[in-house]
Amino acid sequence: MAEQKTKQPEKKEEEHETLVRILGYDISSSKNIYVGLTKIKGVSWAISNAVCSKLGYQRSKRISELSKNEIKKIEDFLKKLPIFDFLKNRRFDRETGETSHYFGTDLDLKRDFDIKRLKKIKSNKGVRHAAGLPVRGQRTRSNFRKVGRAVGVAKKKK
């Protein structure tokens, strides 16, 4: 009986999740580094793997096991991001011509400005964005229907 009482509080501690904040995103401390870093918008599985391998962390290590110094190292690495250019999400930027990588709201803003520019110059992609249609060649016969529109052929009224 005494052994069972001591085991129950340990389970509750494991279930209790604390959050670790990295680059403005709350990440559950129960996740391992490899999975947890992908919760940051702009960090793909490949970049998460690069962070783990370049900094020498095991991918299976839990985020709760990281010290504040290690979290700071991860943030600094993500801000500088010394990886190959093909892994970055903003290659050959139109304004600067440089290759860079954005996270979070900066990534959203860049994407929104790109869509606004496409609409302004009335490119095919911009027109389809404005009309709410699929942009990348998907079919529209059975998909992308708006609410209230009938599916199928409409009958003639008598």
Beta strands, then each sheet from edge to edge (+ up, - down):
strand 1: 19-22
strand 2: 25-28
sheet 1: 1+ 2-
end
